[in-house]
Amino acid sequence: MRLHRLDITAFGPFGGAQSVDFDALSAAGLFLLHGPTGAGKTSVLDAVCYALYGSVPGARQGGQGTHLRSDHAEPGTRTEVRLELTVAGRRLEITRQPPWERPKKRGTGTTLDKAQTWLREYDAVRGTWKDLSRSHNEIGEEITQLLGMSREQFCQVVLLPQGDFARFLRADAEARGKLLGRLFDTQRFADVEKRLAERRRATEARVREGDTALLADAHRMQQAAGDAMELPDLAPGDPGLAAAVLAAAAVARSTARERLTVARCGLTAAESAHTRAQEELAGARELARLQQRFTEAQHRAARLAERAGEYEETRTRMERGRKAETVAPALELREDAENAHRRAARAEEKARRALPGDQADSGAPGLAAAARRTAEELGGLASARRAEHRLTELLAERAGLDREERADEDAAREADAWLDGWEPARAALQARIDAAQEAASRAESLAARRDPARRRLEAARRRDQLTSDVAAARSQALDSGQRAHDLRERWLDLREQRLTGIAAELAAHLTDGAPCAVCGATEHPAPARKDAGHVDREAEQHAFDAHQKAEREHVEHKQRETELQAALDAVTAEVGDTPADRIAAEVTELEREFEQARRDASALHAAHQELRRAEAEREQRLQARQQSAVRAAARLTRRDTLDREQATLEAELTQARGAAESVAARAAQLERLAAVLTEAADAARTAEEAAVRLKDADARLADAAYRAGFDTPGAAAGALLDPATHRALQHRLDERQSEESAVRAVLAEPETVAASRQAPADLVAAGERAAVAERRLREAASACDEAARRTAELDRLSARAEDGARRLAPLREEYDRVARLAALAAGTSADNERRMRLESYVLAARLEQVAAAATARLRLMSAGRYTLVHSDDRSGRGRSGLGLHVVDAWTGRERDTATLSGGETFFASLALALGLADVVTDEAGGVRLDTLFIDEGFGSLDDQTLDEVLDVLDSLRERDRSVGIVSHVGDLRRRIHAQLEVVKDRTGSSLRLRGA
């Protein structure tokens, strides 16, 4: 990496634009960056770092970049840093602008502009710059990838900071490890340690979880085994827990199986005793049943003998009933014939009462002939009925024609009256339309004048308000300007007083033995003293802040005055000097006239609608009058036709209805007479037929009773049984026969007879013996089931425990392996003799490389006396690995770096820094670093050592490098010709290039 040019604007102490030509400075290989304390030497290096990474080193980085802006910059000047460099064979230009709080372009106050970044690359073929990116993230990633190092590495390798490597040289192992870890990015090794520790904890948790589950199964087995199992006195995670649980489970299973065998033997004996008791109980019950059966059969036989007479009577009654059943059909036939004859006689009597007097005594043939003659006369009236119906329709139509004629006459009179007033009404409507159209035109003209009048009134009122605002703003700007001027004079006076007494302020920080920040001397014989009126930095800063605040307020007030005056001029040019009251009166009158014209014009639409409705009504009335005349002519023709048809129909109906009022009345009379004659003829025939059937039924009944053995038909009817009585008597006979058969069968059974001859059965004693045997069987079965359940549960839990132990074995092996690795990487294992962590081990290798690279330059700077070596010895009870010692060739002894003097510490630190830069460069992928900066420390060297150090730095040019030394030691100005001087004054610092 080689720097070519740096442009700074409003950055740090530099209020204006400054440029640094690194190509000119680097031509000599070694150049000096010097200036008074606080001038801004380090700010130049900060600008390089900010251009590359968007942030500045160390504690100077804070906020969002707004603190980088120079307090000396003009309000309108934006902070900007532009760096041109060559890296990895590419010539790039990086421009960065931090966030900027600038004055608003409109109104008062400030606004915050976001940070911006540009990256360009030079195209050597075309000789032009081309844009690459404007993204902060993309540019940051691109620069980090090209340089191969982070901002922290860059600040340690390229911008060798003042004091940092002296602290690194004397630091303890922990502090040295933090710095090396940032530079060499060994976080991945620390992540490995962390990952191993996390895996150890996770594996241990899983092992404990498995052991907890195993112990839970053991507790369940203990509950299942009762007093046959003892749990091991081990906790989850203890070695041997699984084997102890499995051994205890095996003992418990063996004991449970022995108890199960004993319980099964007891169950077999109880089952045999229970079987014998049940057999004895069944035999006793069977004997008691047979004895009871024989006794009951004897009692039933006695009852049957007692009821023998009742049985014989029932049997005789059933026999007569069966004979009477042969006469039942004849009885039913005679009863049906008698009922039919009575009904027919009543119907005939009723029908003859409705006959006319001349037909009352006629027989059935005479009545049928009269009914036929009446029906023939009724059929002849059908044509007369149709004529009568047509006459009714004709009269209704004639009445409708009369109503239509009266309605047409009324409508014609109303239409004639309306049409007579049509012309005056149309003229009135047209006049209303003309007046509304004129009002609409007037409203349109007034509306075009209304908006300009309103704007003119608003402008006049704004003109009056702006006149008073401009006067107030002018007065406020004058007051704030005077106040800003007074505060600036006060700040400049205080700054001058502080600069006059700056020596006393610097002397207040001097301590014996420590180098002076100005001259580098360690002795301070006559430090300056503060006088009574000394002004410190806080007082100056307070005055400066007050001046800046007042200046901003004055700018805001002046800007507001300018804006208000411009607005007033624009409004005055628009409205002139006419008073606002006069314009308001004109606008009010214009509004009144407009509203009146608008109201008048609103009637235009309604007038048009009314005229259109009136014209449509006139057309409708004319058409209706014409149609009425057409209908009147049609009605006259229709009346003549209806009159002729009515005369014909009336003549036909007079002849057909005879003495009746109408044809319908005559037809109704004939229909009633025909129905009466027909009904009477039917009733007479039915009565004659019923009498014949009754006589025949009497003869048949007498013959059937005689053949059945009855003297008279009445005796046969008395012996006949109804179905319910027959079923009841038959049921009694069947029950008697069944009972007799059942009793004979029981009394004939051999086992029943044999049982009756034995002693009575003792069921109570047999039941008690069976109950005792059953209770003992239940107890034995329960004991056997419990033993089987315990055995099965123990087998199940043991199988699960064995399965869990098998699955836990690989996990426990993994835990042992991970725990050993984690302890070894963390430095807590007994195998790690030096208690060195993995990250420390890697850093120790890097530190050996750094010490070797630093020794090559340290020998030259110390005339071959000192050599840096790495030490992995422990310090106290801590861990080893990052020790750093110096070997003194004059004494041949190795001693701590803290024993070096101030000058020796400086050049040892410088050698260490250069060596670290070489190692980090190689680690970063071999990116060539052609430009280096070394910040301060040369004031602690004597002339000879200074020459040797400069010779070493000058030797860096052999690799085509350029080295910039940041110092204010006066002797370096004589030794180094190429110089970049930082000059400070009241308006900010500036840069000057000398000797290049």
Helices and strands as residue ranges (DSSP letters): E 2-11, E 14-21, H 22-25, G 26-28, E 30-34, H 41-53, G 58-60, G 66-68, E 80-87, E 90-97, E 100-103, E 110-113, E 116-123, E 128-133, H 136-147, H 151-157, E 159-160, H 164-170, H 173-184, H 187-225, G 226-228, H 241-306, H 308-324, H 328-353, G 357-359, H 364-379, H 382-420, H 422-500, H 502-507, H 537-575, H 580-601, H 604-657, H 663-708, H 713-719, H 723-747, H 750-756, H 763-826, H 838-861, E 866-871, E 883-888, E 893-896, G 897-899, H 902-923, E 931-935, G 938-940, H 943-955, G 956-959, E 962-966, H 970-975, E 978-983, E 990-994
